[in-house]
Amino acid sequence: MTLSHTGTGGGHERYLEQDNIHFAVIPDEPQPRELRAPQQRLLSSRNRDYDRQVTRTVIRSLKMQINSFIEHMRARGCSRKTLRAYRQDLQRFETFLKDRKIKSHQVNTSHVDQFVMYLAQTVGRMVGSVPKPASVSRRLAVLSRYYRFMQQMTFGKAHNPLTGYERPKFDNEEYRAVDEGQLSTLIAGIDNVRDRAIIVLFLYSGLRLAKLCSLDVNTIKIRDKVTAKGHIRLGRGEVTGKGSKVRTFVVDESAMKMVADYLMTRINDRKAALFLSSRGGRLSSRAIQRILQKWCVRLEMSHINIHRLRHCYADRLANAGISSIVLQSLMGHSSPQVTRRYYKIKADRISREYFAASEFIEAPAR
């Protein structure tokens, strides 16, 4: 085996030879331009194809982008209710852009400001009023998540107009429970056995609206329990809440009696749903909201948002002295900070516990 050198022009090449057979070529210098040009053209062509693909992703219709985003969030395990809310928010944003002939990749912070004002003019009961900070912040969070998704899809080519945007601040510690007097008036005034069972079950289970709608007849099991105060009967059931977490809820005997009274009116049907409409189908979330609003109007009461009944449940238990850990579990909160907001002790509890404690304090000598 020998090593020979040959060359043309100013350079030379080394050949590894054995019996006059060339096995390899190892150039000392870069290849001539005529050899490099085809490789450069191929690389340049691939870069142009990549840029075209990214550009198509950025400027394709917003409707297609929204569908891709929803499928992405579905794959991440978001619930149907969350996906529906995301789609509604993004479709409203799509309408806003179409009215102004703006492409989604052209949006900047001034457009975001305009969108916030647009919400005040178009969204539900907020028409003509200033949108609530929590509502605006939630919708802007959806937009930011959508644009982050687009950045991933375009390998950073798309920009996120929400980056650095100052969102409205709101106090998440505030909640609005219904006054006990209003609750008494509401429950006493409902003479429909089904509607009364729905409202009372809300108050004594703390379930979210969607979960109450999903209850079946056999979801709640009756359990007998012996306590220091005697024999009691409770209803116990399980629902799958946010984050696919299974949550156990408990219902007291008085509420279970009202549910049983309603089921007695359905003794001949075998339908699975716990609460049925007049047509025999499962009651929807919107139908239950309308039921509550109907009774508020009929009893000449101010409007009560259905979620405030859940606040009432937590507020009552917190002021009855239940521990925050137990209440967190019953409410299905992922963070204890969310539960702590209910521990604003009311004056009647302060008086009750003060006088209970004073019984153990020795009276001063006279």
C-alpha positions as CSV (number, residue, x, y, z in Angstrom):
1,M,0.0,0.0,0.0
2,T,1.4,3.4,-1.0
3,L,0.4,7.1,-0.6
4,S,0.7,9.1,-3.7
5,H,0.1,12.8,-4.5
6,T,-1.3,14.3,-7.7
7,G,-2.6,17.8,-8.2
8,T,-4.0,20.3,-10.6
9,G,-3.6,24.1,-10.4
10,G,-2.5,25.2,-6.9
11,G,-3.8,22.3,-4.9
12,H,-3.2,18.6,-4.6
13,E,-5.1,15.5,-3.5
14,R,-3.9,12.4,-1.6
15,Y,-4.8,8.9,-2.8
16,L,-4.5,5.8,-0.8
17,E,-3.5,3.1,-3.3
18,Q,-3.2,-0.7,-3.2
19,D,-2.5,-2.5,-6.4
20,N,-3.3,0.7,-8.3
21,I,-6.8,0.9,-6.8
22,H,-8.0,4.1,-5.3
23,F,-9.8,3.6,-1.9
24,A,-10.4,7.2,-0.7
25,V,-10.0,10.8,-1.6
26,I,-9.1,13.2,1.2
27,P,-9.0,16.8,0.0
28,D,-6.6,19.2,1.7
29,E,-8.6,22.3,0.7
30,P,-12.3,23.1,0.3
31,Q,-13.9,21.6,-2.8
32,P,-13.9,23.6,-6.0
33,R,-16.9,25.9,-6.5
34,E,-18.3,23.8,-9.3
35,L,-18.6,20.9,-6.8
36,R,-20.0,23.0,-3.9
37,A,-22.6,24.8,-6.0
38,P,-25.1,21.9,-6.3
39,Q,-25.0,21.3,-2.5
40,Q,-25.6,25.0,-1.8
41,R,-28.5,25.1,-4.3
42,L,-30.1,22.1,-2.5
43,L,-29.7,23.7,0.9
44,S,-31.0,27.0,-0.3
45,S,-34.0,25.2,-1.8
46,R,-34.8,23.4,1.4
47,N,-34.6,26.7,3.3
48,R,-37.0,28.3,0.9
49,D,-39.4,25.4,1.3
50,Y,-39.2,25.7,5.1
51,D,-39.9,29.5,4.9
52,R,-42.9,28.9,2.6
53,Q,-44.2,26.3,5.0
54,V,-43.9,28.6,8.0
55,T,-45.4,31.5,6.1
56,R,-48.4,29.3,5.1
57,T,-48.9,28.4,8.8
58,V,-48.8,32.0,9.9
59,I,-51.2,33.4,7.2
60,R,-53.6,30.5,6.7
61,S,-57.2,31.2,7.8
62,L,-57.8,31.9,11.5
63,K,-60.6,29.4,11.5
64,M,-58.1,26.6,10.6
65,Q,-55.7,27.9,13.2
66,I,-58.4,27.8,15.9
67,N,-59.4,24.3,15.0
68,S,-55.7,23.2,15.3
69,F,-55.4,24.9,18.6
70,I,-58.6,23.3,20.0
71,E,-57.3,19.8,18.9
72,H,-54.0,20.6,20.6
73,M,-55.7,21.5,23.8
74,R,-58.0,18.4,23.6
75,A,-54.9,16.2,23.3
76,R,-53.6,17.8,26.5
77,G,-56.7,16.7,28.3
78,C,-58.9,19.8,28.5
79,S,-62.5,19.2,29.3
80,R,-65.3,19.7,26.8
81,K,-66.5,22.8,28.7
82,T,-63.1,24.3,28.7
83,L,-62.7,23.6,25.0
84,R,-66.1,25.2,24.3
85,A,-65.1,28.3,26.2
86,Y,-61.8,28.5,24.3
87,R,-63.5,28.2,21.0
88,Q,-66.2,30.8,21.8
89,D,-63.5,33.3,22.9
90,L,-61.4,32.8,19.8
91,Q,-64.4,33.0,17.5
92,R,-65.3,36.3,19.1
93,F,-61.7,37.4,18.4
94,E,-62.0,36.2,14.8
95,T,-65.2,38.3,14.3
96,F,-63.4,41.3,15.8
97,L,-60.5,40.9,13.3
98,K,-62.7,40.3,10.3
99,D,-64.7,43.4,11.0
100,R,-61.5,45.4,10.9
101,K,-59.8,43.4,8.0
102,I,-56.9,42.5,10.2
103,K,-54.9,39.2,9.9
104,S,-54.1,37.3,13.0
105,H,-50.4,37.7,12.5
106,Q,-50.7,41.5,12.1
107,V,-52.2,42.0,15.6
108,N,-50.3,44.3,18.0
109,T,-50.9,45.7,21.4
110,S,-53.1,48.6,20.1
111,H,-55.4,45.9,18.5
112,V,-55.6,44.1,21.9
113,D,-56.7,47.4,23.5
114,Q,-59.4,47.7,20.9
115,F,-60.5,44.1,21.5
116,V,-61.0,44.8,25.2
117,M,-63.3,47.7,24.3
118,Y,-65.1,45.5,21.8
119,L,-65.9,43.0,24.5
120,A,-67.7,45.7,26.5
121,Q,-70.0,46.2,23.5
122,T,-70.8,42.6,22.5
123,V,-70.5,40.2,25.5
124,G,-73.7,39.2,27.2
125,R,-74.8,41.3,30.1
126,M,-71.7,43.4,29.8
127,V,-73.2,45.3,26.8
128,G,-72.8,49.0,27.4
129,S,-70.8,48.5,30.6
130,V,-67.2,48.1,31.5
131,P,-66.2,44.4,31.4
132,K,-65.3,42.8,34.6
133,P,-61.5,42.6,35.1
134,A,-61.7,38.9,35.7
135,S,-63.6,38.2,32.5
136,V,-61.2,40.3,30.4
137,S,-58.2,38.7,32.0
138,R,-59.5,35.2,31.3
139,R,-60.1,36.0,27.6
140,L,-56.7,37.6,27.2
141,A,-55.2,34.5,28.8
142,V,-56.9,32.4,26.1
143,L,-55.5,34.6,23.3
144,S,-52.0,34.5,24.8
145,R,-52.2,30.7,25.0
146,Y,-53.3,30.6,21.4
147,Y,-50.4,32.8,20.2
148,R,-47.9,30.7,22.2
149,F,-49.3,27.7,20.3
150,M,-48.8,29.5,17.0
151,Q,-45.2,30.3,18.0
152,Q,-44.6,26.6,18.5
153,M,-46.2,25.7,15.2
154,T,-44.0,28.2,13.3
155,F,-40.8,27.6,15.3
156,G,-40.8,31.1,16.7
157,K,-41.7,32.9,13.5
158,A,-45.1,34.1,14.8
159,H,-45.2,36.7,17.5
160,N,-47.3,36.9,20.6
161,P,-48.9,40.4,21.0
162,L,-49.9,39.6,24.6
163,T,-46.2,39.3,25.7
164,G,-45.6,42.1,28.1
165,Y,-49.2,43.3,27.8
166,E,-50.6,44.5,31.2
167,R,-53.8,42.6,31.9
168,P,-56.5,44.0,34.2
169,K,-55.9,43.2,37.8
170,F,-58.7,41.8,40.0
171,D,-59.2,40.7,43.5
172,N,-59.7,36.9,43.5
173,E,-60.4,37.0,47.2
174,E,-63.8,38.4,46.8
175,Y,-66.9,36.2,46.4
176,R,-70.6,36.9,46.7
177,A,-72.7,34.5,48.7
178,V,-76.4,34.9,48.8
179,D,-77.9,36.4,51.9
180,E,-79.5,33.9,54.2
181,G,-82.8,35.8,54.2
182,Q,-82.9,35.6,50.4
183,L,-82.2,31.9,50.5
184,S,-85.0,31.3,52.9
185,T,-87.4,33.2,50.7
186,L,-86.2,31.4,47.6
187,I,-86.6,27.9,49.0
188,A,-89.9,28.5,50.7
189,G,-91.3,30.1,47.6
190,I,-90.5,27.3,45.2
191,D,-93.5,25.0,45.0
192,N,-92.2,22.8,42.2
193,V,-90.8,19.6,43.7
194,R,-88.1,19.2,41.0
195,D,-86.9,22.8,41.1
196,R,-86.8,22.8,44.9
197,A,-84.7,19.6,44.8
198,I,-82.2,21.2,42.3
199,I,-81.7,24.4,44.4
200,V,-81.4,22.6,47.7
201,L,-79.0,20.0,46.3
202,F,-76.8,22.9,45.1
203,L,-76.8,24.4,48.5
204,Y,-76.0,21.2,50.3
205,S,-73.5,19.6,47.9
206,G,-71.4,22.5,46.7
207,L,-71.3,21.0,43.2
208,R,-70.5,23.0,40.1
209,L,-73.3,23.4,37.7
210,A,-72.0,21.1,35.0
211,K,-71.4,18.3,37.6
212,L,-74.9,18.6,39.0
213,C,-76.3,18.3,35.5
214,S,-74.3,15.1,35.0
215,L,-75.7,13.3,38.1
216,D,-77.5,10.1,37.5
217,V,-80.2,8.5,39.7
218,N,-77.7,6.0,41.1
219,T,-74.8,8.5,41.6
220,I,-75.8,9.3,45.2
221,K,-75.7,6.4,47.6
222,I,-77.4,6.5,51.0
223,R,-75.1,5.8,54.0
224,D,-76.2,5.3,57.6
225,K,-73.8,6.6,60.2
226,V,-73.7,6.5,64.0
227,T,-72.3,9.6,65.7
228,A,-72.2,11.0,69.2
229,K,-75.5,12.7,68.6
230,G,-77.1,9.5,67.4
231,H,-78.0,7.9,64.1
232,I,-77.8,10.0,60.9
233,R,-78.3,9.3,57.2
234,L,-76.2,10.9,54.5
235,G,-76.0,10.9,50.8
236,R,-72.6,10.3,49.3
237,G,-71.5,10.4,45.7
238,E,-68.5,10.9,43.3
239,V,-68.0,13.2,40.3
240,T,-65.0,13.8,38.1
241,G,-64.0,17.4,38.4
242,K,-61.4,19.7,36.9
243,G,-58.1,18.1,35.9
244,S,-59.9,14.7,35.8
245,K,-59.8,14.5,39.6
246,V,-62.5,12.4,41.3
247,R,-64.2,14.4,44.0
248,T,-66.4,12.9,46.8
249,F,-69.4,15.0,47.9
250,V,-71.8,14.6,50.8
251,V,-75.4,15.6,51.1
252,D,-77.3,15.8,54.4
253,E,-80.6,14.0,55.1
254,S,-82.9,17.0,54.7
255,A,-81.6,17.6,51.2
256,M,-81.8,13.9,50.3
257,K,-85.4,13.9,51.4
258,M,-86.3,16.6,48.9
259,V,-84.5,14.7,46.1
260,A,-86.4,11.5,47.2
261,D,-89.7,13.5,47.0
262,Y,-88.9,14.4,43.4
263,L,-87.9,10.9,42.4
264,M,-91.2,9.6,43.8
265,T,-92.9,11.6,40.9
266,R,-90.8,9.5,38.4
267,I,-91.4,6.1,40.0
268,N,-92.5,4.6,36.6
269,D,-89.6,5.8,34.4
270,R,-86.2,4.2,34.1
271,K,-84.1,7.1,32.8
272,A,-80.6,7.4,34.1
273,A,-80.4,11.2,34.5
274,L,-81.3,12.6,38.0
275,F,-83.0,15.7,36.8
276,L,-85.2,15.6,33.7
277,S,-86.7,18.3,31.5
278,S,-90.4,18.4,30.7
279,R,-89.5,16.5,27.5
280,G,-87.9,13.7,29.4
281,G,-84.2,14.6,28.5
282,R,-81.4,15.4,30.9
283,L,-81.6,19.0,32.1
284,S,-78.8,21.2,30.6
285,S,-76.8,23.9,32.4
286,R,-78.6,26.6,30.6
287,A,-82.0,25.1,31.6
288,I,-81.1,25.1,35.3
289,Q,-79.9,28.7,35.1
290,R,-83.3,29.6,33.6
291,I,-85.1,27.7,36.3
292,L,-83.4,29.8,39.0
293,Q,-84.0,33.0,37.1
294,K,-87.6,32.2,36.7
295,W,-88.2,31.8,40.4
296,C,-86.2,35.0,41.2
297,V,-88.6,36.9,38.9
298,R,-91.7,35.1,40.2
299,L,-90.7,35.8,43.9
300,E,-89.7,39.4,43.0
301,M,-86.1,38.8,44.0
302,S,-83.0,40.3,42.5
303,H,-81.1,38.1,40.0
304,I,-79.0,35.3,41.6
305,N,-76.2,33.8,39.6
306,I,-76.3,30.0,40.0
307,H,-72.6,29.8,41.0
308,R,-73.3,32.0,44.1
309,L,-75.1,29.0,45.6
310,R,-71.8,27.2,45.6
311,H,-70.3,30.1,47.4
312,C,-73.1,29.8,50.0
313,Y,-72.2,26.2,50.6
314,A,-68.6,27.1,51.3
315,D,-69.4,30.2,53.3
316,R,-71.8,28.3,55.6
317,L,-69.3,25.5,56.3
318,A,-66.4,27.9,56.9
319,N,-68.4,29.8,59.5
320,A,-69.6,26.6,61.1
321,G,-66.0,25.8,61.9
322,I,-65.1,23.2,59.3
323,S,-61.3,22.9,58.7
324,S,-59.9,24.4,55.6
325,I,-58.4,21.1,54.5
326,V,-61.7,19.3,54.6
327,L,-63.5,22.2,52.8
328,Q,-60.8,22.2,50.1
329,S,-61.5,18.6,49.5
330,L,-65.3,19.1,49.5
331,M,-65.0,22.0,47.1
332,G,-62.5,20.3,44.8
333,H,-60.0,23.1,44.9
334,S,-56.5,22.4,43.7
335,S,-55.0,25.2,45.8
336,P,-55.6,25.9,49.5
337,Q,-55.4,29.6,48.7
338,V,-58.7,29.5,46.8
339,T,-60.3,27.9,49.8
340,R,-58.9,30.4,52.4
341,R,-61.0,33.2,50.9
342,Y,-64.1,31.8,52.6
343,Y,-62.5,32.1,56.0
344,K,-63.6,35.7,56.7
345,I,-65.3,35.1,60.0
346,K,-68.7,36.6,60.4
347,A,-69.8,38.5,63.5
348,D,-72.3,35.9,64.6
349,R,-69.6,33.2,64.7
350,I,-67.3,35.6,66.7
351,S,-70.1,36.1,69.3
352,R,-71.0,32.4,69.4
353,E,-67.5,31.2,70.0
354,Y,-66.7,34.0,72.4
355,F,-69.6,33.2,74.7
356,A,-68.9,29.4,74.4
357,A,-65.3,30.0,75.5
358,S,-66.3,32.4,78.3
359,E,-68.1,29.5,80.0
360,F,-64.7,28.0,80.7
361,I,-63.2,31.2,82.1
362,E,-63.6,31.6,85.8
363,A,-65.7,34.6,86.8
364,P,-63.8,37.3,88.7
365,A,-64.2,37.2,92.5
366,R,-66.5,39.9,94.0
